Amino acid sequence: MIHIILTETQADVVRGSTGPHSSLEPVPLASGIEWALPVAVLSDPAHAAHHDYLSALTQREVAAEEWPQTEEPE
């Protein structure tokens, strides 16, 4: 799936409520320096206030190993 790639600062700009019952919550990648949002947010009218900003950012496929690894319970 294609994602929008953000820096921590960019993630902070868009994070939070975008309207009633909607918000953007960028997910940190394992690198610790990049965050991601699904590109589908660009077609969701609930996030229209951020469409121009987000559409100017890098978009790419995020590989499985780039997501943070969850620890298995012992």
Phi and psi restraints in degrees (range 20) as a CNS / XPLOR table:
assign (resid 1 and name C) (resid 2 and name N)
       (resid 2 and name CA) (resid 2 and name C) 1.0 -80.4 20.0 2
assign (resid 2 and name N) (resid 2 and name CA)
       (resid 2 and name C) (resid 3 and name N) 1.0 138.6 20.0 2
assign (resid 2 and name C) (resid 3 and name N)
       (resid 3 and name CA) (resid 3 and name C) 1.0 -128.6 20.0 2
assign (resid 3 and name N) (resid 3 and name CA)
       (resid 3 and name C) (resid 4 and name N) 1.0 156.3 20.0 2
assign (resid 3 and name C) (resid 4 and name N)
       (resid 4 and name CA) (resid 4 and name C) 1.0 -88.6 20.0 2
assign (resid 4 and name N) (resid 4 and name CA)
       (resid 4 and name C) (resid 5 and name N) 1.0 130.9 20.0 2
assign (resid 4 and name C) (resid 5 and name N)
       (resid 5 and name CA) (resid 5 and name C) 1.0 -102.0 20.0 2
assign (resid 5 and name N) (resid 5 and name CA)
       (resid 5 and name C) (resid 6 and name N) 1.0 129.6 20.0 2
assign (resid 5 and name C) (resid 6 and name N)
       (resid 6 and name CA) (resid 6 and name C) 1.0 -126.2 20.0 2
assign (resid 6 and name N) (resid 6 and name CA)
       (resid 6 and name C) (resid 7 and name N) 1.0 154.0 20.0 2
assign (resid 6 and name C) (resid 7 and name N)
       (resid 7 and name CA) (resid 7 and name C) 1.0 -83.0 20.0 2
assign (resid 7 and name N) (resid 7 and name CA)
       (resid 7 and name C) (resid 8 and name N) 1.0 173.8 20.0 2
assign (resid 7 and name C) (resid 8 and name N)
       (resid 8 and name CA) (resid 8 and name C) 1.0 -60.7 20.0 2
assign (resid 8 and name N) (resid 8 and name CA)
       (resid 8 and name C) (resid 9 and name N) 1.0 -42.0 20.0 2
assign (resid 8 and name C) (resid 9 and name N)
       (resid 9 and name CA) (resid 9 and name C) 1.0 -63.6 20.0 2
assign (resid 9 and name N) (resid 9 and name CA)
       (resid 9 and name C) (resid 10 and name N) 1.0 -44.4 20.0 2
assign (resid 9 and name C) (resid 10 and name N)
       (resid 10 and name CA) (resid 10 and name C) 1.0 -64.6 20.0 2
assign (resid 10 and name N) (resid 10 and name CA)
       (resid 10 and name C) (resid 11 and name N) 1.0 -39.3 20.0 2
assign (resid 10 and name C) (resid 11 and name N)
       (resid 11 and name CA) (resid 11 and name C) 1.0 -62.0 20.0 2
assign (resid 11 and name N) (resid 11 and name CA)
       (resid 11 and name C) (resid 12 and name N) 1.0 -39.7 20.0 2
assign (resid 11 and name C) (resid 12 and name N)
       (resid 12 and name CA) (resid 12 and name C) 1.0 -64.0 20.0 2
assign (resid 12 and name N) (resid 12 and name CA)
       (resid 12 and name C) (resid 13 and name N) 1.0 -34.7 20.0 2
assign (resid 12 and name C) (resid 13 and name N)
       (resid 13 and name CA) (resid 13 and name C) 1.0 -63.1 20.0 2
assign (resid 13 and name N) (resid 13 and name CA)
       (resid 13 and name C) (resid 14 and name N) 1.0 -41.0 20.0 2
assign (resid 13 and name C) (resid 14 and name N)
       (resid 14 and name CA) (resid 14 and name C) 1.0 -98.9 20.0 2
assign (resid 14 and name N) (resid 14 and name CA)
       (resid 14 and name C) (resid 15 and name N) 1.0 -13.7 20.0 2
assign (resid 14 and name C) (resid 15 and name N)
       (resid 15 and name CA) (resid 15 and name C) 1.0 -63.2 20.0 2
assign (resid 15 and name N) (resid 15 and name CA)
       (resid 15 and name C) (resid 16 and name N) 1.0 135.0 20.0 2
assign (resid 15 and name C) (resid 16 and name N)
       (resid 16 and name CA) (resid 16 and name C) 1.0 119.9 20.0 2
assign (resid 16 and name N) (resid 16 and name CA)
       (resid 16 and name C) (resid 17 and name N) 1.0 -170.5 20.0 2
assign (resid 16 and name C) (resid 17 and name N)
       (resid 17 and name CA) (resid 17 and name C) 1.0 -64.2 20.0 2
assign (resid 17 and name N) (resid 17 and name CA)
       (resid 17 and name C) (resid 18 and name N) 1.0 137.1 20.0 2
assign (resid 17 and name C) (resid 18 and name N)
       (resid 18 and name CA) (resid 18 and name C) 1.0 -118.2 20.0 2
assign (resid 18 and name N) (resid 18 and name CA)
       (resid 18 and name C) (resid 19 and name N) 1.0 3.0 20.0 2
assign (resid 18 and name C) (resid 19 and name N)
       (resid 19 and name CA) (resid 19 and name C) 1.0 159.9 20.0 2
assign (resid 19 and name N) (resid 19 and name CA)
       (resid 19 and name C) (resid 20 and name N) 1.0 -176.9 20.0 2
assign (resid 19 and name C) (resid 20 and name N)
       (resid 20 and name CA) (resid 20 and name C) 1.0 -60.0 20.0 2
assign (resid 20 and name N) (resid 20 and name CA)
       (resid 20 and name C) (resid 21 and name N) 1.0 124.5 20.0 2
assign (resid 20 and name C) (resid 21 and name N)
       (resid 21 and name CA) (resid 21 and name C) 1.0 64.3 20.0 2
assign (resid 21 and name N) (resid 21 and name CA)
       (resid 21 and name C) (resid 22 and name N) 1.0 23.6 20.0 2
assign (resid 21 and name C) (resid 22 and name N)
       (resid 22 and name CA) (resid 22 and name C) 1.0 -143.1 20.0 2
assign (resid 22 and name N) (resid 22 and name CA)
       (resid 22 and name C) (resid 23 and name N) 1.0 146.2 20.0 2
assign (resid 22 and name C) (resid 23 and name N)
       (resid 23 and name CA) (resid 23 and name C) 1.0 -158.1 20.0 2
assign (resid 23 and name N) (resid 23 and name CA)
       (resid 23 and name C) (resid 24 and name N) 1.0 163.2 20.0 2
assign (resid 23 and name C) (resid 24 and name N)
       (resid 24 and name CA) (resid 24 and name C) 1.0 -110.9 20.0 2
assign (resid 24 and name N) (resid 24 and name CA)
       (resid 24 and name C) (resid 25 and name N) 1.0 131.8 20.0 2
assign (resid 24 and name C) (resid 25 and name N)
       (resid 25 and name CA) (resid 25 and name C) 1.0 -133.2 20.0 2
assign (resid 25 and name N) (resid 25 and name CA)
       (resid 25 and name C) (resid 26 and name N) 1.0 85.0 20.0 2
assign (resid 25 and name C) (resid 26 and name N)
       (resid 26 and name CA) (resid 26 and name C) 1.0 -55.6 20.0 2
assign (resid 26 and name N) (resid 26 and name CA)
       (resid 26 and name C) (resid 27 and name N) 1.0 141.8 20.0 2
assign (resid 26 and name C) (resid 27 and name N)
       (resid 27 and name CA) (resid 27 and name C) 1.0 -101.9 20.0 2
assign (resid 27 and name N) (resid 27 and name CA)
       (resid 27 and name C) (resid 28 and name N) 1.0 127.4 20.0 2
assign (resid 27 and name C) (resid 28 and name N)
       (resid 28 and name CA) (resid 28 and name C) 1.0 -69.5 20.0 2
assign (resid 28 and name N) (resid 28 and name CA)
       (resid 28 and name C) (resid 29 and name N) 1.0 139.8 20.0 2
assign (resid 28 and name C) (resid 29 and name N)
       (resid 29 and name CA) (resid 29 and name C) 1.0 -88.6 20.0 2
assign (resid 29 and name N) (resid 29 and name CA)
       (resid 29 and name C) (resid 30 and name N) 1.0 166.8 20.0 2
assign (resid 29 and name C) (resid 30 and name N)
       (resid 30 and name CA) (resid 30 and name C) 1.0 -61.3 20.0 2
assign (resid 30 and name N) (resid 30 and name CA)
       (resid 30 and name C) (resid 31 and name N) 1.0 -25.0 20.0 2
assign (resid 30 and name C) (resid 31 and name N)
       (resid 31 and name CA) (resid 31 and name C) 1.0 -61.7 20.0 2
assign (resid 31 and name N) (resid 31 and name CA)
       (resid 31 and name C) (resid 32 and name N) 1.0 -26.6 20.0 2
assign (resid 31 and name C) (resid 32 and name N)
       (resid 32 and name CA) (resid 32 and name C) 1.0 80.0 20.0 2
assign (resid 32 and name N) (resid 32 and name CA)
       (resid 32 and name C) (resid 33 and name N) 1.0 -3.1 20.0 2
assign (resid 32 and name C) (resid 33 and name N)
       (resid 33 and name CA) (resid 33 and name C) 1.0 -119.4 20.0 2
assign (resid 33 and name N) (resid 33 and name CA)
       (resid 33 and name C) (resid 34 and name N) 1.0 -4.4 20.0 2
assign (resid 33 and name C) (resid 34 and name N)
       (resid 34 and name CA) (resid 34 and name C) 1.0 -128.5 20.0 2
assign (resid 34 and name N) (resid 34 and name CA)
       (resid 34 and name C) (resid 35 and name N) 1.0 147.8 20.0 2
assign (resid 34 and name C) (resid 35 and name N)
       (resid 35 and name CA) (resid 35 and name C) 1.0 -123.4 20.0 2
assign (resid 35 and name N) (resid 35 and name CA)
       (resid 35 and name C) (resid 36 and name N) 1.0 160.8 20.0 2
assign (resid 35 and name C) (resid 36 and name N)
       (resid 36 and name CA) (resid 36 and name C) 1.0 -137.8 20.0 2
assign (resid 36 and name N) (resid 36 and name CA)
       (resid 36 and name C) (resid 37 and name N) 1.0 146.8 20.0 2
assign (resid 36 and name C) (resid 37 and name N)
       (resid 37 and name CA) (resid 37 and name C) 1.0 -132.0 20.0 2
assign (resid 37 and name N) (resid 37 and name CA)
       (resid 37 and name C) (resid 38 and name N) 1.0 142.8 20.0 2
assign (resid 37 and name C) (resid 38 and name N)
       (resid 38 and name CA) (resid 38 and name C) 1.0 -62.1 20.0 2
assign (resid 38 and name N) (resid 38 and name CA)
       (resid 38 and name C) (resid 39 and name N) 1.0 140.5 20.0 2
assign (resid 38 and name C) (resid 39 and name N)
       (resid 39 and name CA) (resid 39 and name C) 1.0 -62.6 20.0 2
assign (resid 39 and name N) (resid 39 and name CA)
       (resid 39 and name C) (resid 40 and name N) 1.0 -18.8 20.0 2
assign (resid 39 and name C) (resid 40 and name N)
       (resid 40 and name CA) (resid 40 and name C) 1.0 -60.4 20.0 2
assign (resid 40 and name N) (resid 40 and name CA)
       (resid 40 and name C) (resid 41 and name N) 1.0 -20.6 20.0 2
assign (resid 40 and name C) (resid 41 and name N)
       (resid 41 and name CA) (resid 41 and name C) 1.0 -62.9 20.0 2
assign (resid 41 and name N) (resid 41 and name CA)
       (resid 41 and name C) (resid 42 and name N) 1.0 -22.4 20.0 2
assign (resid 41 and name C) (resid 42 and name N)
       (resid 42 and name CA) (resid 42 and name C) 1.0 -71.0 20.0 2
assign (resid 42 and name N) (resid 42 and name CA)
       (resid 42 and name C) (resid 43 and name N) 1.0 -19.5 20.0 2
assign (resid 42 and name C) (resid 43 and name N)
       (resid 43 and name CA) (resid 43 and name C) 1.0 -106.1 20.0 2
assign (resid 43 and name N) (resid 43 and name CA)
       (resid 43 and name C) (resid 44 and name N) 1.0 5.3 20.0 2
assign (resid 43 and name C) (resid 44 and name N)
       (resid 44 and name CA) (resid 44 and name C) 1.0 -95.1 20.0 2
assign (resid 44 and name N) (resid 44 and name CA)
       (resid 44 and name C) (resid 45 and name N) 1.0 114.9 20.0 2
assign (resid 44 and name C) (resid 45 and name N)
       (resid 45 and name CA) (resid 45 and name C) 1.0 -60.5 20.0 2
assign (resid 45 and name N) (resid 45 and name CA)
       (resid 45 and name C) (resid 46 and name N) 1.0 -20.4 20.0 2
assign (resid 45 and name C) (resid 46 and name N)
       (resid 46 and name CA) (resid 46 and name C) 1.0 -64.1 20.0 2
assign (resid 46 and name N) (resid 46 and name CA)
       (resid 46 and name C) (resid 47 and name N) 1.0 -22.3 20.0 2
assign (resid 46 and name C) (resid 47 and name N)
       (resid 47 and name CA) (resid 47 and name C) 1.0 -111.1 20.0 2
assign (resid 47 and name N) (resid 47 and name CA)
       (resid 47 and name C) (resid 48 and name N) 1.0 20.3 20.0 2
assign (resid 47 and name C) (resid 48 and name N)
       (resid 48 and name CA) (resid 48 and name C) 1.0 -55.1 20.0 2
assign (resid 48 and name N) (resid 48 and name CA)
       (resid 48 and name C) (resid 49 and name N) 1.0 -32.3 20.0 2
assign (resid 48 and name C) (resid 49 and name N)
       (resid 49 and name CA) (resid 49 and name C) 1.0 -61.0 20.0 2
assign (resid 49 and name N) (resid 49 and name CA)
       (resid 49 and name C) (resid 50 and name N) 1.0 -24.2 20.0 2
assign (resid 49 and name C) (resid 50 and name N)
       (resid 50 and name CA) (resid 50 and name C) 1.0 -108.2 20.0 2
assign (resid 50 and name N) (resid 50 and name CA)
       (resid 50 and name C) (resid 51 and name N) 1.0 0.8 20.0 2
assign (resid 50 and name C) (resid 51 and name N)
       (resid 51 and name CA) (resid 51 and name C) 1.0 -57.1 20.0 2
assign (resid 51 and name N) (resid 51 and name CA)
       (resid 51 and name C) (resid 52 and name N) 1.0 -48.8 20.0 2
assign (resid 51 and name C) (resid 52 and name N)
       (resid 52 and name CA) (resid 52 and name C) 1.0 -61.0 20.0 2
assign (resid 52 and name N) (resid 52 and name CA)
       (resid 52 and name C) (resid 53 and name N) 1.0 -45.5 20.0 2
assign (resid 52 and name C) (resid 53 and name N)
       (resid 53 and name CA) (resid 53 and name C) 1.0 -61.8 20.0 2
assign (resid 53 and name N) (resid 53 and name CA)
       (resid 53 and name C) (resid 54 and name N) 1.0 -49.8 20.0 2
assign (resid 53 and name C) (resid 54 and name N)
       (resid 54 and name CA) (resid 54 and name C) 1.0 -69.4 20.0 2
assign (resid 54 and name N) (resid 54 and name CA)
       (resid 54 and name C) (resid 55 and name N) 1.0 -34.5 20.0 2
assign (resid 54 and name C) (resid 55 and name N)
       (resid 55 and name CA) (resid 55 and name C) 1.0 -68.2 20.0 2
assign (resid 55 and name N) (resid 55 and name CA)
       (resid 55 and name C) (resid 56 and name N) 1.0 -18.3 20.0 2
assign (resid 55 and name C) (resid 56 and name N)
       (resid 56 and name CA) (resid 56 and name C) 1.0 -84.6 20.0 2
assign (resid 56 and name N) (resid 56 and name CA)
       (resid 56 and name C) (resid 57 and name N) 1.0 -7.9 20.0 2
assign (resid 56 and name C) (resid 57 and name N)
       (resid 57 and name CA) (resid 57 and name C) 1.0 -89.3 20.0 2
assign (resid 57 and name N) (resid 57 and name CA)
       (resid 57 and name C) (resid 58 and name N) 1.0 164.4 20.0 2
assign (resid 57 and name C) (resid 58 and name N)
       (resid 58 and name CA) (resid 58 and name C) 1.0 -61.7 20.0 2
assign (resid 58 and name N) (resid 58 and name CA)
       (resid 58 and name C) (resid 59 and name N) 1.0 138.6 20.0 2
assign (resid 58 and name C) (resid 59 and name N)
       (resid 59 and name CA) (resid 59 and name C) 1.0 -123.5 20.0 2
assign (resid 59 and name N) (resid 59 and name CA)
       (resid 59 and name C) (resid 60 and name N) 1.0 135.0 20.0 2
assign (resid 59 and name C) (resid 60 and name N)
       (resid 60 and name CA) (resid 60 and name C) 1.0 -162.6 20.0 2
assign (resid 60 and name N) (resid 60 and name CA)
       (resid 60 and name C) (resid 61 and name N) 1.0 166.7 20.0 2
assign (resid 60 and name C) (resid 61 and name N)
       (resid 61 and name CA) (resid 61 and name C) 1.0 -71.2 20.0 2
assign (resid 61 and name N) (resid 61 and name CA)
       (resid 61 and name C) (resid 62 and name N) 1.0 136.1 20.0 2
assign (resid 61 and name C) (resid 62 and name N)
       (resid 62 and name CA) (resid 62 and name C) 1.0 -105.5 20.0 2
assign (resid 62 and name N) (resid 62 and name CA)
       (resid 62 and name C) (resid 63 and name N) 1.0 118.5 20.0 2
assign (resid 62 and name C) (resid 63 and name N)
       (resid 63 and name CA) (resid 63 and name C) 1.0 -71.3 20.0 2
assign (resid 63 and name N) (resid 63 and name CA)
       (resid 63 and name C) (resid 64 and name N) 1.0 152.4 20.0 2
assign (resid 63 and name C) (resid 64 and name N)
       (resid 64 and name CA) (resid 64 and name C) 1.0 -54.3 20.0 2
assign (resid 64 and name N) (resid 64 and name CA)
       (resid 64 and name C) (resid 65 and name N) 1.0 -38.4 20.0 2
assign (resid 64 and name C) (resid 65 and name N)
       (resid 65 and name CA) (resid 65 and name C) 1.0 -74.0 20.0 2
assign (resid 65 and name N) (resid 65 and name CA)
       (resid 65 and name C) (resid 66 and name N) 1.0 -9.4 20.0 2
assign (resid 65 and name C) (resid 66 and name N)
       (resid 66 and name CA) (resid 66 and name C) 1.0 -82.2 20.0 2
assign (resid 66 and name N) (resid 66 and name CA)
       (resid 66 and name C) (resid 67 and name N) 1.0 -17.5 20.0 2
assign (resid 66 and name C) (resid 67 and name N)
       (resid 67 and name CA) (resid 67 and name C) 1.0 -79.5 20.0 2
assign (resid 67 and name N) (resid 67 and name CA)
       (resid 67 and name C) (resid 68 and name N) 1.0 147.5 20.0 2
assign (resid 67 and name C) (resid 68 and name N)
       (resid 68 and name CA) (resid 68 and name C) 1.0 -58.2 20.0 2
assign (resid 68 and name N) (resid 68 and name CA)
       (resid 68 and name C) (resid 69 and name N) 1.0 140.1 20.0 2
assign (resid 68 and name C) (resid 69 and name N)
       (resid 69 and name CA) (resid 69 and name C) 1.0 -85.2 20.0 2
assign (resid 69 and name N) (resid 69 and name CA)
       (resid 69 and name C) (resid 70 and name N) 1.0 132.7 20.0 2
assign (resid 69 and name C) (resid 70 and name N)
       (resid 70 and name CA) (resid 70 and name C) 1.0 -87.7 20.0 2
assign (resid 70 and name N) (resid 70 and name CA)
       (resid 70 and name C) (resid 71 and name N) 1.0 144.4 20.0 2
assign (resid 70 and name C) (resid 71 and name N)
       (resid 71 and name CA) (resid 71 and name C) 1.0 -83.7 20.0 2
assign (resid 71 and name N) (resid 71 and name CA)
       (resid 71 and name C) (resid 72 and name N) 1.0 140.4 20.0 2
assign (resid 71 and name C) (resid 72 and name N)
       (resid 72 and name CA) (resid 72 and name C) 1.0 -78.6 20.0 2
assign (resid 72 and name N) (resid 72 and name CA)
       (resid 72 and name C) (resid 73 and name N) 1.0 134.8 20.0 2
assign (resid 72 and name C) (resid 73 and name N)
       (resid 73 and name CA) (resid 73 and name C) 1.0 -63.4 20.0 2
assign (resid 73 and name N) (resid 73 and name CA)
       (resid 73 and name C) (resid 74 and name N) 1.0 144.8 20.0 2
